[in-house]
Amino acid sequence: MKNIFLTLLLCTLMSRCFALTPMTDENMMKAVQYGIASKQDNQTLYQLLTPWMIAERTLNNPYRQKESIFVYTPYLLAAIHARDKVEESRVPELSEIRKAIQEYDGITLIGARLNSPVVLREDEYTVRLVQDKTNLAPYAINYLHHEMINKIDKQQEAKKANQPDDGKQLTRQEKKEENAVKTEKVAVLEMQFYFDSSQFNPAQRYTVLISDKYCGERRFDVDPNAMR
């Protein structure tokens, strides 16, 4: 009876935040196993996140490499928590995972991986969640970290791939131009956005728009029914 009550209570809490996979004991165990397996298989965190990733739709950012967002669903939170415990050489406990998930009751947490020519300051970009007539800003933003990578010139890459290998050596000027393309840097920004779930319906489709003066607007269309 106690286990049934806990399960019903957790499902009630989660229904206010996410109308996704109900976090019954069975689904909780599946999420835990998913998190443990990702660590045992030496997957990176981003490989674990792949099923929850949403690619940017417009592809207008000239500095883009592979921009995406992902939604921290209860299932994903449980998997990450289990993975973290394994990394700490600890056994994941369902009671601890339930407690960790309940801390996000009423919150829609979205992670983002963005590209720009510089590390954006807080006043240089805007984030909006749009659903029908609702236009919502995050109540909190967590800047995690960034790294600088070489910019990939997609036109140059395509041109090079289509050129036949005629055995000719590049001239000094051609090498200089090629190296200039390879050494241009792009910032990869890792961020988290917190939205109040009571201000929209997280069980229905919505769009996340992220804009800045360097890259324009990025669009990410979220379909909660396509995620665990």
Buried (B, 14 or more C-beta within 10 A) or exposed (E): EEEEEBBEEBBEBBEEBBBBBBBEBEBBBBBBEBBBBBBEEEBEEEEBBEBBBBEBEEEEBBBBBEBBBBBBBBBBBBBBBBBBBBEEEEEBEBEBBBEBBBEBBEBBBBBBBBBBBBBBEEEEBEBBBBBEEEEBEBEEBEEEEBEEEEBBBEEEEEEEEEEEEEEEEEEEEEEEEBEEBEEEEBBBBBBBBBBBBEBBBBBEEBEBBBBBEBBEBBBBEBEBEEBB
